[in-house]
């Protein structure tokens, strides 16, 4: 009987499960929506109980009718999402999502105490939750699911714990978290075995009892694994509701501003990057009933658009600059819905270019292979525009899904290969390579420069970063 590994991705809008063999063959897949979330201004909550219901539904669909032994599983979630649980790992209140902005005052106090945290990171939100709901155990999104799968509380992985201020270089919690004693979980490196699927979870999910459960990583890292972007100098851009950019380096990328942070890979190398608040979420917000393919076709007449956008999905920006009070930006008046659609697509691509310029400013190598993953990679037109704006070829994997990355991590964690990069290379398949169209990159130079200047003028983008981006544009 064939052996396959199960990857589970807890996304913003739904849960996805994939069952994948060592050579990247997908034997089964399943998805279930998340519909009970609450978003209102800076507030963004979800019901952790719905996560489990969706995991059960997605896994049952993925495993239905498949004849294979499940060699192990791993779970990824949204980075910075946090909640409180009881001693068994069961939630005691809502989860504050990755972009919930209610803990800005807590973040300011932590920064004053010497901890480099952003307003939307998990640690300030954990402190806010304790103040609101009382003492409890801090948990990250996948921790709730792994606890249900194994039948008891398990350690967190260091990837999700990073935004709760876990020190991944020293493998310890800092002294200044301000949380009650015993509130923080034990932490292990991604790929570490956590336990096995218990009988109750097997009945609920269809995953065979005794299946190994392996510590996962954040969704951005999971997509990077799925893209095979684990070799020195490679970068992966995950474009879904928001934008995440991550690369692979042998040493951490140091950023005094704290905008770029470094995940620790299972083998001890580094995965630097950051998470922006721009993304495809702005399209569904502005055009809730639109046909994306039809608008893509009409947007081709506006290259560049008559307007320039910085399309934040929610207030505040985290990467490529830190500006908690930044708001969505639109310079100029689009002449039609198609023109506005084009401005939003191009605006995300401009933000993506600025992210790479910022990383280059910090001294990171950014000239290696670039891959696109996330839901937006399914749009051939948007992928082409992004390649044009960046002025470089991009690869789109055949399966650009974080769930596949978690299947690869599960395979690595259960002994399928000595290095995660090698396991990922075997599972990840390049679907297409998109080259920038001749002359198109030059078309987008002026609106990009205009956007950079406006971001600097508003005090969001540091002057030295703006100057570096414009200097690279001239070259």
N, C-alpha and C positions, 0 to 999 in steps of 0.2 A: 504494500500500500504506500502511495506517495506521502511524503511529509510536507506540510505547509505551515506557515506561520501567520498568525492573526494580528493585524494592526487595527487599532481603534483610535479614531480621531474625534475629539470633542470640540466641535466648531462653535461659532457664534450662532448660527442659524440651524444647525443640525448635527447629528452624529453619523459618522461613516465608518464602516468596517470592511476590511479586505482580507481575503485569505490567499496567500501568495507562496509559490514554491521558490526554491533556491535560485532558479533561472529566471525569475520574474513573471512566470505564468500566473495569472489571476484566476483562481479556481472558483471564487465566489465573492460577491459584494452585496452590501446592504446599506440602506440609509434610513434615517428617521428624523423628522423635523423637530425643532425646539420652538414652541409657539407661546409659551407662558411667560416669556421674559418681560421686563418692564424697563422702558427707556423714556426718560423725561429730563431734558436739559443735561446736567452733569450726572444725573442718576442713571445707572444701568445695572439692573439686578437680574438674576435668573434663579429659578427654583431648582436646587440640586436634585430633588426627587425626580424631576423630569429628565435629568441626565441619565439616571439609571434606567428609567422606562425606555428611553430612546436607545441606550446601549443594548438592552435586551432585545428590542425589535430589530435593530440593525444586525446584531450578531446572528439572530435566528434566520434572517434573510440570507446572510452571507454563507451560512453553513448548510442551508437547506439542500438536500439531495447530493451533497458533495461527499465523495468517498476518498478521504485522506485523513491521515493522523495529524492532529494539531500539535506541532512541536513546541509551541509557546506563544505568548502574546505580550504586547506592550501597548500602553495608552499614552496619547499626547493630549494636551489641552491648551487653552489660550493663556498666554504668558501674562502673569500679573493678576489673574483671577483668584480670589481668596475667599474663604468662609471660616466659620467656627463649627467644630464638631464636639460631640461628647467623647468619653473615653473609648468607645468602641469604633469611632470613626463615622458615626451617623450625624448628619447636619443638624444644627440647632437654630438655624435661621437662614436667610437668603444668602446667595453668593454675590459679592461685589465683583463685577466683570472688569476686564482688563483696562477699560477706559472710563470707569466710574471716577468722577472727579471730586467727590465729597470730602476727601481726606487731605486736601491741600494744606490746611493748617497743621495737621499732624506731620506732613512731609516737611514743612518749613521748620518745625521744631526739631525734627531728626537731622536736617541739614545744619541747623545751628549747633547741634551736639556733635557734628563731625562726620555724619554718615552721608555718603553720596547716593541719595535716592531721588527719584522723580515723583511728582505728585500722584501719578496713577500707579505707582509700584505697589506691590502687595503689602509691604510692611506698614506704611502709613494707613492703608485700608484695614489691616488687621487691628491696629490700635484703635481706629475709629469703631470697628465692630465690637471690640471689648468694651469701649466706653458706652456703646448703645445697648448691647445685649448682655454684658457681664462676661465673666471669665469663661473660657472654653479653650479647646485645642485648635491651633491654627492648622488649616489644611488648604491644599491647592486643588484645582479642579480634578486632576486624575486621582488624587489621594482618596477621594470619596468612592470612585469606581473600583480602585484596587482593593480598598477595604471591603467592599461588597463582594468582589470576586473571591477574595481569599477567606472571608468570614471573620476578619478582625483587622484592627488598625495595623498599618505597615509603615515603614519609613517613606519619606518623600524622596524624590530624586533631586539632585543638586541643580539640574537645569531649571525646574520650576521654582526651586527655593532661591534662585539667584535674585529675583526681584523682591524677596522677603529679606534681602541683605545677607544671605548666606555667603561667606567668604570662600569662593571656589578655589582660590590659590592655597589657602591654609586649611581648608576643609573643616571650618568651624563657624558657629554663629558669633556675631559681634557681641560686645558687652553692653551696648547702648540701645537695645531694641525697645526698652520701656514696656515690655510685655510681662505679664505675671510669670513666675517660675513654673516651669513645666508646660508652658503654652506652646512652645515650638517643637516640631517633630524631630525625630532622628532623621539623618540625611545620608543617602548612599549615592554613589556615582551611577549615571545611566547605564543600563545593561546589567545591573546587579539583580540576581534572582530575589524576588520578594516572598514567594510562597507558591501555592497551587490553588487552582479553582476548587472551591468547596462544593459540596453536594447541592446546597440550596441555590448557589449561583448557577450551577450546571443546569438545574431544572428551569431556572428563569431565562437563561441565555441560550441554551443549546450547546454551550462549550463543554466538552467532556470534562468531568471531574478529574482532578489530578493534573490538568494542563498547567505547565509552569507559567507564572506571571513575572514579567521582567520590568524593572524600573524604566520608565520612559523619558521623554524629553518634551520641550515645548513644541507647539505646532510649527513654529518657524524652523526650529532645528530638524523636526521631522520631515518637513518639506525639503530641507537641504539634503538630508539623507536620501530621500526619494529621487532627488535630482542627481545623485552621485557627485555632489559638489563638496567633496571632503579632501581634495588634494590642494596643496599649497597654492594660494593665489586665486582659487576658484571662488565664485560668488553666486548666490542664488537669491532671486527676488521673488517673494511670495506675495502675490497681489490677489487679495480676497476683499473682505469688507474693508480692511486696512492694508497697508504695505509693510512688509518686513523684509529686510535685506541682511543676509548673513554670508560670511566667507569662512575660509579655512586658512589658518596660519600656525606656524610652529611656536610663536610667542604671542602673548596678548597685545592688543592694540591699546596703547595708553591714551586716555582722553581726560584731561583735567576738568572739562566741563561736565563729564558724566553722561554725555549723550550716547556714546558708544559703550557697550558693555560686552563682556567676554564670557561665553559659555565654555565649560570644560567638556571636551569630548571624552567618550569612554576610555580612549587610549592615552589620555593626558594631553593631547594637542588642544588647540584653541579654535573656537568658532565665534569670532567677533561680529558685531552688527548692531542693529537697532530697529525699533518699531516706530513707524510714522502713524499719524492719525489721518492721512489722506488715503483714499482707496475707492474701491468700487461701490462701497456703501452709499456714496453721494449720488450715484446714478439711480439707485432704487428710491432714494429719498426725493430726488427731484422729478423722476419719471416713474412713479410706482406702477403704472399700467402699460409701460412702453414695450415695444418689440425691439430688443437690443440689436438684432441682426439688421432690421430695417433702418434703424438710426445709424448704425455703423456705415451702411451703404450710403446714406445721405451725407454723413459727416465727411466723406472723402472729398467733397467739394470745398471744404474749409481747411486747407493746409497751407498756412496756419489759420486758426480761427481769428475772427475779428475781435475776440476778447481773450484775456489772459486770466487763468484761474489758478488759485491754490486751494484745491477742493477738500478741505477738512471735513471729515465725517462727523466729528464732534469737537467742541471747543478745546483749545490747547494743542500744542505740538510738542513732540518728544524727540524727533529725529527727522531731518538733519540739524535741527537746532532745538533748544529748549525754550519754549515760550508758552507758559501755562495760560496766558490770557489771549493767545492768538485765536482769531476767528476766520472762517472761510472767506476767501478773497476772490473778487471778480472785477477785473479792470476792463472797462469798456462795456458796450451793450451788444450782446449777440443779436443778429438780425432774424434768427429763427431758432426753433427747437433743435434743428440739426446743427446749427452753429454753436449753440450752448453745449450740446452733447460733445461736439468736437473739442470745445474749450476744456471740458472736464476730462476727457481722455488725454489730451495733450498736457493738461495741468498735472495729472498724476505722473506722466512721463517726465515732466520738468522736475518734480519733486524727487523722482528716482535718480535723475541725473545729478541733482544737488547732493543727494546722499552719497553717491560715488565720489563727487568732488570733495565732499567733507572727509571721507575716508582717506582719499589721496592727500588731503591737507594734513591729516594726522600721521602720514608716513606709511600707510598700509599699501601693499601691492594690490592693484585693482585691474591688472591687465590680463589676468587668467581667464579661463572659460566662464561665461555668464549664462546661467539658465533661468528660465521663467517657470514658476509653478503657481498654484492657486487657481481659483475659479476663473479669473480674468484671462488666464492663458488659453482658455477655450475660444476666445475671440481672436480669430486670425487677423482681423483688421487692427484691433488694439495692439496686438503683439507686433505687427508691422510698424505702427506709429511709434511704439516704444523703442524699437530697434533704430528707427530713423532718428529720433530725438537723441538717443545715446550715441549714434554713429558707430555702432559695432555689431557684429553678428551675435545672435543669441540662439540658444538651444532650448527646445521645448520637449521635455521627456514625454514618452508615450503615456505614462500614468503620473501626471504631476500632482500627486495626492499625499498629504501627510500620513494617511493610513498606511500607504506602502512603505514609507520611511519607518513606521513603527513595526511593520512586519520584518523589515531588515534588521532593526535593532533587537527584536525578539530572537531572530535567528542567530545573531551575533552573541546575545546573552545566554543562549542555550548551547553554545559551542559549535555553531555551523561554520565558523571561520576565525582565524587568528586576529584579523583586523577588520574593524567596521567598514573602512573604505573599500576593502576587497569584497565584502558581502554586499555592500550597496552597489558596487560596480556590476555585480552579477545580476542583481534584481532590477536596477534602473535601466531602462531602454530609451535611447534618444529617438523621439518621434520625428521631429523636423528641425532644421537649422534655418533661421530667417536672417537674411542679409539686409543691411540698410539699403534703401533705394538711392541710386546716384542723385546727388543734388538735393535730396530731401533734408538732410541734416542741416545744411546751410539755411534752408527756409525757416527752420525753427530757432536759429541763433538769436535773432532780434527779440522775439517774445520771451525767450529764456533769459536773456540779459535784462529785459525790462522787469521780469518777475524778480530776479535776484536783486535788482536795484530797489524795488518796492519793499521787499522783505527787509532789506537793510535799513531803508528809510523809516520803516515802522518800528525799528529797534528790536526786531525778532532775530534777525540774522547778524552775527558779529561781523564787523567791517573786514577783518582779516580773512574770514571765510568767503565773504562776497568777492573780495579782491582775488582770492585764489581761484574761485569758480570762473570769474571773468577772464583771468589770465589763461586758464586752460581752454576756455572757449576760443580765445584769439589764436591759440596754437593749433 
